[in-house]
Amino acid sequence: MNEGDWTCDANDAVQLTIVQPSEEKVKTIHSFHPQFTYPIFGDDEQIFGYKGLIIRLRFAAHDLRPHIHISYDEKFKPVGDTAAVDLLKTLTPWVPEEAFVVLPDYEKAVQEDQNAKDFVPPGKLVHSYITRERSYEIWAGSLADPEVRRLLDRAQVFVSLFIEAGTPIITDDPDWTLERWTVYFVYEKVKPAAPMASQYSIVGYATTYRWWFYQGNSIQKPTVMSDPFPAPEIRPAQLPARLRIAQFLILPPHQGSGHGTHLYTTIHAACFSDPTITELTVEDPNEAFDALRDTADYHILRPEFLKHNVDINPNPYGEPSKKQRPRRVPTSALIPTKLLQDIRSSFKIASTQFSHIMEMYLLGQIPLKNRLSGGTNMSRLLIKKHNAEDPNDRRYYWWRMLTKQRLYKRHRDLLIQLDLSDRIQKLEETVTNVEEGYDALLKAFNAREEALLAKEEESGELTPLQSTAVLGEASTGRDQRGKRKLTVEDEEDEEEDDSAAKRPKV
């Protein structure tokens, strides 16, 4: 027996389709394959025992009513302990029970859905936008809302198929826990293909979770005598918290059109306007999300940096001279640390992420010719250091020193295990890799900005949010972002709680 003849790639066998009713029958409007299937079919992502296997997962465009249909040309007959994979048993934990109905019944339910025409996404409308002459809306609702919960339950199979190491949210928790979750749904408003069809078609979604934030001595202690008894009920939304993005997904047919940036900036805007939220964090982001987040945050913070003329002081201890510089130069002599902390707190961006954006901005303020990527002579610069004649050479020298300082602080326990020479070499290599990643994002940002300005001059119709959306799709630099890592994770600071057993990953 040749097992290869009976084995197929699970990613190819699984097909996902988005459907909606039409005048005659259910119509497929999008079809695509998963990126991962290892959570369901194992690390090899192989399915044994079938020829011509197709596992089709259908979802109604508006409310994600699911259906699973399995077809194949031939099934392997058991030989001893060797048998074909039990597909129904394997798929049952991952797909809602309502999906296991016969295809004619599903198509009839979608085609004759009396509620589809009046369907409105659950929650409330928080943002609407137009891109590429198509209209989109973002709706947000609490997971304690049964309609939000039902829609998310239907969507959660996407987590395992598109988010690496992602795990579905447990939605049968008590209400006080569910209230910590907010779900954002992105929908396109389409022209219905039939009189009874919905005008809404799913694009993607995100989930956020409130982590209680201990404020230490800053909490005002209540006066016992004036407190009523019994004490009034306090809901999770009233408590100080960090907001964490847990799941974040734009479906493949809609990727590359700026929807991810609209979704991220909408979440950030909600965080910014909520006085109980101290900062926005992200759980275990991948490189693609890192690129999107970096570009969006850069677009948010850059005007503030420009307004306050944030830059590196090339002369932190007076005019350059041949005299030996002091052994220690305060960081506040190089950059306005107090101002930057105020900006970070005001825009509620986590400290590690803010440092990345600040470093990228400061690097962008240095002319390319004075940087490594522009061909600057590093040997000469390392000899001249703070005594370089060109102030931009000095800024670049101090930029590398500031970046090394951050890296050393974050990875001190690792670096102190190395010999001094190895430690210096490791920091130099890592700073260079960090710079390459920033350069890639800055080039993409500047190229997109120039293209948008040209388009704006031509049409006069481009809005700021539309420009943000296009910039947010800059994928250049995805791989470079990974080079920030110094053999240990370089994402969120120690403020991230480790008790995230039920929290899915971005």
WODA-V222283 format. One record per residue. N is the residue number from 1. OMEGA is omega in degrees with one decimal (999 if undefined). Layout:
N;OMEGA + N;OMEGA
This chain:
1;175.8 + 2;-176.1 + 3;-179.9 + 4;179.7 + 5;-176.5 + 6;-178.0 + 7;178.8 + 8;178.4 + 9;-176.0 + 10;-179.9 + 11;177.3 + 12;-176.3 + 13;-178.5 + 14;177.8 + 15;178.1 + 16;-179.8 + 17;173.7 + 18;-172.9 + 19;173.6 + 20;179.2 + 21;173.7 + 22;-176.8 + 23;-174.4 + 24;-176.9 + 25;179.9 + 26;-174.7 + 27;175.5 + 28;179.7 + 29;175.6 + 30;177.0 + 31;-176.8 + 32;-179.3 + 33;177.0 + 34;175.0 + 35;179.2 + 36;169.5 + 37;-176.5 + 38;177.1 + 39;-176.0 + 40;-171.5 + 41;177.2 + 42;-173.7 + 43;-178.7 + 44;-179.1 + 45;179.4 + 46;176.5 + 47;-178.8 + 48;167.2 + 49;-176.0 + 50;170.4 + 51;-179.7 + 52;-174.5 + 53;171.9 + 54;174.1 + 55;-174.6 + 56;175.5 + 57;179.4 + 58;176.1 + 59;173.9 + 60;-171.4 + 61;-172.9 + 62;-174.7 + 63;177.1 + 64;173.2 + 65;-171.8 + 66;171.6 + 67;177.2 + 68;-179.0 + 69;-177.1 + 70;176.2 + 71;178.7 + 72;179.4 + 73;-176.2 + 74;179.6 + 75;-178.1 + 76;177.3 + 77;-175.0 + 78;174.9 + 79;-176.2 + 80;179.4 + 81;-177.9 + 82;-179.3 + 83;178.0 + 84;177.3 + 85;175.3 + 86;-172.0 + 87;-179.4 + 88;179.4 + 89;-178.6 + 90;-173.9 + 91;-174.6 + 92;-179.7 + 93;-172.2 + 94;-174.7 + 95;179.4 + 96;-177.8 + 97;-178.0 + 98;-178.6 + 99;-174.6 + 100;173.3 + 101;-179.4 + 102;-174.3 + 103;180.0 + 104;179.2 + 105;179.0 + 106;-178.7 + 107;177.2 + 108;179.9 + 109;179.0 + 110;-176.6 + 111;-174.9 + 112;-179.8 + 113;-177.1 + 114;-177.3 + 115;-174.1 + 116;-176.0 + 117;-177.3 + 118;-177.8 + 119;172.3 + 120;-179.8 + 121;-179.9 + 122;-178.0 + 123;179.4 + 124;179.1 + 125;-177.9 + 126;180.0 + 127;173.3 + 128;-177.4 + 129;177.8 + 130;174.0 + 131;-177.4 + 132;176.9 + 133;176.4 + 134;-172.7 + 135;-178.7 + 136;177.8 + 137;175.0 + 138;-179.1 + 139;-178.7 + 140;179.2 + 141;178.4 + 142;178.1 + 143;174.7 + 144;176.6 + 145;-177.4 + 146;-179.6 + 147;176.0 + 148;-177.9 + 149;-179.4 + 150;-179.8 + 151;179.3 + 152;178.0 + 153;179.2 + 154;-176.1 + 155;-167.4 + 156;175.0 + 157;177.7 + 158;-179.3 + 159;-178.1 + 160;-175.6 + 161;-175.2 + 162;-178.8 + 163;-176.4 + 164;-177.6 + 165;178.8 + 166;176.5 + 167;179.6 + 168;176.3 + 169;173.8 + 170;-173.1 + 171;177.7 + 172;176.5 + 173;175.5 + 174;-176.6 + 175;-176.4 + 176;175.2 + 177;179.2 + 178;179.6 + 179;178.0 + 180;-177.2 + 181;168.8 + 182;-179.3 + 183;178.2 + 184;177.7 + 185;176.5 + 186;-179.5 + 187;168.3 + 188;174.0 + 189;-173.5 + 190;173.5 + 191;-176.9 + 192;-180.0 + 193;179.3 + 194;-177.4 + 195;-176.7 + 196;-177.4 + 197;179.2 + 198;175.8 + 199;-178.1 + 200;177.7 + 201;-173.1 + 202;177.7 + 203;-179.3 + 204;179.9 + 205;175.5 + 206;175.8 + 207;176.4 + 208;-175.7 + 209;179.0 + 210;172.2 + 211;179.0 + 212;-176.4 + 213;178.9 + 214;-175.9 + 215;176.0 + 216;-175.8 + 217;-179.0 + 218;179.4 + 219;178.8 + 220;-178.0 + 221;-179.4 + 222;175.4 + 223;-173.0 + 224;-173.8 + 225;-176.1 + 226;-178.9 + 227;176.8 + 228;176.5 + 229;-1.6 + 230;-177.8 + 231;178.5 + 232;-179.5 + 233;178.4 + 234;179.9 + 235;-179.1 + 236;-177.7 + 237;179.7 + 238;-174.8 + 239;176.2 + 240;-173.5 + 241;162.2 + 242;178.0 + 243;-178.8 + 244;171.6 + 245;-177.0 + 246;177.2 + 247;-179.4 + 248;-173.2 + 249;166.9 + 250;-176.3 + 251;-174.1 + 252;-178.8 + 253;-175.8 + 254;-179.5 + 255;179.1 + 256;-178.0 + 257;176.2 + 258;-176.6 + 259;179.1 + 260;179.1 + 261;176.0 + 262;-179.1 + 263;-179.3 + 264;-178.0 + 265;174.9 + 266;177.2 + 267;179.2 + 268;178.8 + 269;177.8 + 270;177.3 + 271;-177.6 + 272;-175.5 + 273;-178.5 + 274;-176.6 + 275;179.9 + 276;-179.7 + 277;-179.8 + 278;178.1 + 279;-179.6 + 280;178.3 + 281;-178.6 + 282;179.6 + 283;171.5 + 284;-178.6 + 285;174.1 + 286;-173.3 + 287;179.2 + 288;178.1 + 289;176.7 + 290;-178.7 + 291;178.1 + 292;-177.9 + 293;179.1 + 294;-177.1 + 295;179.3 + 296;179.5 + 297;177.0 + 298;179.0 + 299;179.6 + 300;-171.7 + 301;-175.1 + 302;178.4 + 303;179.8 + 304;176.5 + 305;179.8 + 306;-178.5 + 307;-177.4 + 308;178.3 + 309;179.5 + 310;179.7 + 311;176.7 + 312;175.5 + 313;-177.3 + 314;-177.3 + 315;-174.2 + 316;178.0 + 317;178.0 + 318;-178.7 + 319;-178.8 + 320;178.9 + 321;179.5 + 322;179.5 + 323;178.7 + 324;-179.3 + 325;175.9 + 326;-178.8 + 327;-178.3 + 328;175.8 + 329;-179.9 + 330;177.1 + 331;-179.1 + 332;175.9 + 333;-179.5 + 334;-179.1 + 335;-178.9 + 336;-172.6 + 337;-179.3 + 338;178.4 + 339;-178.6 + 340;177.0 + 341;177.5 + 342;178.4 + 343;179.9 + 344;-179.5 + 345;-178.4 + 346;-178.0 + 347;171.1 + 348;178.4 + 349;-176.9 + 350;-170.0 + 351;179.3 + 352;178.5 + 353;179.4 + 354;178.7 + 355;177.7 + 356;-177.3 + 357;178.6 + 358;179.2 + 359;179.6 + 360;179.1 + 361;-178.7 + 362;176.3 + 363;179.9 + 364;178.5 + 365;178.6 + 366;179.8 + 367;-176.3 + 368;-176.1 + 369;179.5 + 370;-178.1 + 371;-178.5 + 372;-178.6 + 373;178.5 + 374;175.5 + 375;179.0 + 376;-178.9 + 377;-175.8 + 378;179.8 + 379;179.3 + 380;-178.5 + 381;-178.5 + 382;175.2 + 383;-178.3 + 384;-179.6 + 385;-175.7 + 386;179.8 + 387;178.5 + 388;-176.2 + 389;-178.1 + 390;179.7 + 391;178.5 + 392;171.3 + 393;178.7 + 394;176.7 + 395;-179.0 + 396;177.0 + 397;-178.8 + 398;176.9 + 399;179.1 + 400;178.5 + 401;178.6 + 402;179.8 + 403;176.3 + 404;179.4 + 405;179.1 + 406;-179.1 + 407;-179.2 + 408;179.3 + 409;-176.9 + 410;-172.4 + 411;-176.1 + 412;-177.0 + 413;178.8 + 414;-173.1 + 415;-177.2 + 416;176.6 + 417;-178.2 + 418;170.6 + 419;-176.0 + 420;-178.9 + 421;178.0 + 422;179.3 + 423;179.4 + 424;-179.9 + 425;-179.8 + 426;178.9 + 427;179.1 + 428;-179.7 + 429;-177.0 + 430;177.7 + 431;178.6 + 432;177.7 + 433;176.8 + 434;-179.5 + 435;178.4 + 436;178.5 + 437;178.1 + 438;-179.4 + 439;-179.1 + 440;179.3 + 441;179.3 + 442;177.9 + 443;178.9 + 444;-180.0 + 445;-177.6 + 446;178.9 + 447;178.7 + 448;-178.1 + 449;177.8 + 450;178.9 + 451;180.0 + 452;178.1 + 453;178.1 + 454;179.1 + 455;-180.0 + 456;178.5 + 457;-178.1 + 458;-174.3 + 459;-177.4 + 460;-174.3 + 461;-174.9 + 462;-179.9 + 463;178.2 + 464;-178.9 + 465;178.0 + 466;178.6 + 467;176.3 + 468;-177.0 + 469;-178.4 + 470;179.7 + 471;-176.3 + 472;-179.4 + 473;179.2 + 474;-178.5 + 475;178.0 + 476;179.7 + 477;179.1 + 478;-176.8 + 479;-178.7 + 480;-178.3 + 481;179.9 + 482;-178.5 + 483;175.0 + 484;-170.9 + 485;179.9 + 486;-176.6 + 487;171.2 + 488;-176.1 + 489;179.9 + 490;174.8 + 491;-161.7 + 492;-177.5 + 493;-179.4 + 494;178.8 + 495;-179.6 + 496;-178.7 + 497;-180.0 + 498;-174.3 + 499;-174.6 + 500;-173.9 + 501;-176.9 + 502;-174.9 + 503;176.6 + 504;-175.4 + 505;178.3 + 506;999
